Amino acid sequence: MKPATCPRVLLVEDDPTSRAFLTAAAVRTPAETDSADCMSAALALADGEPYDLWLFDAQLPDGSGIELLRQLRERHADTPALAHTACSEPSTHAALRAAGFADVVVKPLPAAAVQAAIRGVLGLAAAPEAIGPSPHEGPMPLWDDDGAALALNGNREHVQVLRGLFLQELAQAGTRIGEALRRGDVLEAQQELHKLRASCGFVGASRLAAAVHALALQPRQEGLCKGFTQAVYETLDSHGAGD
């Protein structure tokens, strides 16, 4: 049972795998956590009971984290906010902080890092540090089971649940990326690739994550496109059973 002083967090994330991971991490902070997948749903939730913290994705299907923060600030001026994003560009982080976010966390990241960010903004006591996994030796595995379990505080059952959700969404994500590249829409492809890389990190899809990262850097490279497609097929064919 959570303490009576357990903070309430509003999480906004449109990707189902990332939303499930971040929700699980926030709940174990501990925090009462409500989640939304878009601006409109978040605004509806925020009109109800007040929250102690907002945790917003920088890019949403019907707007942006900055716009959502601006609208909610008109009603709740003092609620602290954290931004989460798959983008590592310093200029993006600076813009988010300038808009009023107390801090920015970059996906993928372990649950302990999400919890530390929440505790830091709310002024809560820090949790003990987790010991990281040993560096992997040899060829890139299809699945990093130990890393995924560590990211979820050792909960391997939850890893499998997240992987099932991830695999349900993966084929559609691969199709969207392929279609964007065929249209020559590099920006859309890179946005989808950044989102997919975050999801890969949350479930330990290490080989696909490497292919996604390489393609995001050189989206017009045919060989990398083929490597990405092959990694998608390999990951789907595995059914989350491991390498």
Helices and strands as residue ranges (DSSP letters): E 8-12, H 16-27, E 32-36, H 39-46, E 53-57, E 59-60, E 63-64, H 65-73, E 81-85, H 90-98, E 103-106, H 111-122, H 145-151, H 156-183, H 186-203, H 206-217, H 222-238
